Amino acid sequence: MGRAALKLLSSLLGLCLLGALRGAGAASGDEPPRFEVAAPAAGAPLVFVAYGDTRFSQRTDIVNAPARRALVGRIAGESPAAILIGGDLVFEGTDPQDYETYRSETTEWAKQKIPVFPALGNHEFMGCAKGEEAPCLENWWKAFSTLSLRPHRWYSVSLGPALLALMLDSDSALKPGSEQREWLERQITHADPRVKFILIALHYPPVRDPFYPSMKDEDQIQRYLSKHAAMLRARVVVVGSHVHNYERYSRDGVTYLVSGGGGAKPVPAPRMFGELSRLTTSVNFHYLRFTLDGDRLTGTMVRFDADDHSGNPWSEPDRFEVRARSSLSPGRSSSPGAR
């Protein structure tokens, strides 16, 4: 082969390689990020926390700040592997001071280097006109700059090899064919074979007492899971917030939770239509402690009684267990009413 031919071939190979590298970079940049939380030492359970509606703010009329701070402190004492927040982290998304309140009240989380993974809620957009969400999103992205989420509004987290958390945006479309829905379905159907549990976190709960109407597309999550969850290798748990209380349901083999007791002004939960916790308390500031131990995922509702004067305001009034499919014999499922 002549020198001119070799030079031409070299140029062509260089262009092909450059195109491949650019293509890989674009694909990586366009896809929402996947974060990794390392599994604990062999044999130790993985513990993480999920809850929502903290509404960090200096305002006192929209939140019980002492309850919020008590929950933050208790969570720090748990030293969880991660904290998942289901939206309404702050009261007003346009106010940088609300995010500063979040930073100042969670310094212990930061000292312990506990990773915090937030989902977007409706209050992250409060103060921004519809279609003009950029200032609100900018405040959210800046508050979690270490995650480098910009320009994404949803993403995923691997908690060890056995649990995949999908952090959704309730204010973006979830109907079939939408960008977020197609991403969600890819994450579920192409999950690593080692994944035993998939946790979906979003602000608007897909299953809740019908006393509270649907807000956007969250019911699409239940419709999809009702058709497909039984065919998945992984068991699915869905954690919503928005309703400032606690509820638990089981639908078509999927556990649905409402965990909106992070400090926002409480609202009633009638506990009808198959609600499983059977709590008798009307005000339920709380967080959820999840413990992944082998083939078992245990959820515990940790409740703070803001009106307690006995000196022990903490209790754990609801507990449930979800077992991996590999641990279940044919025809057997984990008990939805486990306490």
C-alpha positions, 0 to 999 in steps of 0.5 A: 500500500502506497504512502498516500493510501496509508495516510488516507486510511489513517485519516479515515480511521481517526475520523471514525474513532472521533465520531465514536467518542463523541457519540459515546459522550453525547449518550452519556450526557443525555442519559440521567445519571446513576449514582452508586452507594456501596454495600456495607461489609459482607454480612451487614444489612444495608440501612437507608431512610426515605421520607418527604415534605420537610419544607425547610423554611424560616416560616413557622405557619407552614411547618412544625420546625421542632418536629422537622429538626427532631427527625433530622437529628434522629436520622443522623443518629441512624447513620444510614447509607443514604437518605431519599427525600420525596419532594417538598424539601423546601417551602418555596423553590424560588427562595434561596434562603429555604435551601440555606435553611436546609443546609444549616439544619442538616449539617450533621448529615453533611459531617457524616457524609451521608448522601442525600438524593432528592426527588422534585415536588410541587413546592420546589416549583413554588414561586415560578410561573408555569412554563418558567421553572428555570429559576426554581430548577437552578436553585434545586440543582445548586443545592445538590451541586455535588450530584451534578444533576443539571440538566436532569430532573429524574435519575437512579441510585444503586444501593448496593447491588440488590436495590435500585432506587428510581427518583422521579419528577411528579411534575413531568409527564409519566404517560406512555410515550413520554421521555420520563416514562420511557426512561422508567420502563428501561430502568425496570426492564433492563435492571441488573439481574442482581437487583432484588428490589426496585424502589420508586420514589416520587412526590405524588403518591400513586396509591393513597386515600381517595379523599385526596385527588390525583394531581398529575400522572402518578396514577400511571405508575400503578397502571403500569405496575399492575400489568407488569410487576408480577413478571419482574425479577425484582419486587417493587416498593413505591414511596410517595409523599405530598399527603402530610401523613403516613399510609401503607397499601398493597396492590397487585404485589406492590407495596405503596407507601405515603411518607409525607410526615417530614415536618409540614403541617399535618393533614388527616388520613381517613385510613379507609379503602384497604389502608394497612397500617391501622394507625390510630394517631391523626398527626404522624411526623415520621420517616421510614427506615429501610433495612435490606438484609439478604432476601428481606427488605424491612420497612419501619415507620419511625414516629415522632410525637410533637406533643409528648411530655413523657420524655420519650416521643419516639415510637415505631408503630408500623413495620412491614416486610417484602421478600425477594422472589428468589426466597418465595416458593411458588404461589407464596408472597410476603404478607402485606399486613406484616407488622 
